[in-house]
Amino acid sequence: MPEAYGDGGYIYSDHEQIALQRGVVWELLKQLGNNITQGHNILNVSLPVKIFEPRSYLERLVDAWIYAPVFLTKAANTTDPIERLKLVATFAISGFSNTCHQKKPFNPILGLLRCCHIK
């Protein structure tokens, strides 16, 4: 679980990811500067591959459902309607802790796919 501020919000303390993002911003600024000095269109700046998460957007959607077997099974087995409502609400909120990511997912609709070979 990420740390939280006293008045709400998350503290992002992954220094490795922060350094990676700073490197990406620096690469984008260099590409932008090169395009300006060479007289190219400044809108044709490509994103570096290292900012992409190696999973697709569809795979990331599953992260919000990770606690479904835990809370929904308990809710189905509970006879008290108030307790059932609490468990379903807990399930709905619990997935948010796994969906706070900084990396951009690959988009299979645009053809952004990661390929691998299984031996």
C-alpha positions in Angstrom: 0.0 0.0 0.0 1.3 3.5 -0.8 1.8 6.0 2.0 -0.8 8.7 2.4 -0.6 12.3 3.5 -2.5 13.3 6.6 -5.0 15.4 4.6 -5.3 12.9 1.8 -3.5 11.9 -1.3 -0.5 9.6 -1.9 3.2 10.0 -1.2 5.0 8.7 -4.2 8.3 7.4 -2.7 9.7 5.1 -5.4 12.9 6.9 -6.1 13.8 4.5 -9.0 10.6 5.4 -10.8 11.1 9.1 -10.2 14.7 8.9 -11.6 13.3 7.0 -14.6 10.6 9.6 -15.2 13.2 12.4 -15.0 15.3 10.7 -17.6 12.3 10.4 -19.9 11.5 14.1 -19.5 15.1 14.9 -20.4 15.0 12.7 -23.5 11.8 14.3 -24.6 13.3 17.8 -24.2 16.4 16.7 -26.2 14.2 15.4 -29.0 12.2 18.6 -28.9 15.3 20.7 -29.0 16.8 18.7 -31.9 13.5 19.1 -33.9 13.5 22.8 -33.3 17.2 23.3 -34.3 16.8 21.1 -37.4 13.6 22.9 -38.5 11.4 19.8 -38.2 7.9 19.7 -36.8 7.9 19.8 -33.0 4.8 17.6 -32.9 6.7 14.6 -34.2 8.4 13.6 -30.9 8.2 9.9 -30.1 7.9 8.6 -26.6 10.8 6.4 -25.4 9.9 2.8 -25.0 11.2 2.6 -21.4 8.2 4.6 -20.1 5.8 2.0 -21.2 4.7 -0.7 -18.8 5.2 -4.2 -20.3 1.5 -5.0 -19.9 -1.5 -3.8 -22.0 -4.3 -1.6 -20.9 -6.6 -4.7 -20.7 -4.1 -6.5 -18.4 -4.0 -3.5 -16.1 -7.8 -3.4 -15.9 -7.7 -6.8 -14.1 -5.7 -5.1 -11.2 -8.9 -3.4 -10.0 -10.6 -6.9 -9.7 -7.8 -8.6 -7.7 -9.8 -8.7 -4.5 -13.0 -10.0 -6.0 -12.6 -13.6 -4.8 -11.9 -12.4 -1.2 -14.7 -9.9 -0.6 -17.4 -11.0 -3.0 -17.2 -14.6 -1.8 -17.6 -13.4 1.8 -20.5 -11.2 0.7 -22.2 -14.1 -1.1 -21.9 -16.2 2.1 -23.2 -13.5 4.5 -26.8 -13.4 5.5 -26.8 -9.9 7.0 -27.6 -7.4 4.3 -25.6 -4.6 6.0 -22.5 -6.7 6.2 -23.0 -7.7 2.6 -23.2 -4.1 1.5 -20.0 -3.3 3.5 -18.1 -6.2 1.8 -19.3 -5.2 -1.7 -18.3 -1.5 -1.0 -14.9 -2.7 0.3 -14.4 -4.7 -2.9 -15.2 -1.7 -5.0 -12.7 0.5 -3.2 -10.0 -2.1 -2.6 -9.0 -2.3 -6.3 -7.9 1.4 -6.3 -4.7 0.5 -4.3 -3.4 -1.5 -7.3 -4.3 0.9 -10.0 -2.1 3.9 -9.0 0.7 3.5 -11.6 2.9 6.0 -13.3 3.8 4.1 -16.4 1.8 4.2 -19.6 0.4 0.9 -20.7 1.0 -0.4 -24.3 -2.1 0.1 -26.4 -3.0 -3.0 -28.5 -5.4 -1.0 -30.6 -2.7 1.3 -31.8 -0.4 -1.7 -32.4 1.8 -1.0 -29.4 2.6 -4.6 -28.5 5.4 -6.3 -26.7 6.4 -9.6 -28.2 8.3 -12.5 -26.6 9.3 -16.0 -27.3 8.6 -18.8 -24.9 11.2 -21.6 -24.8 
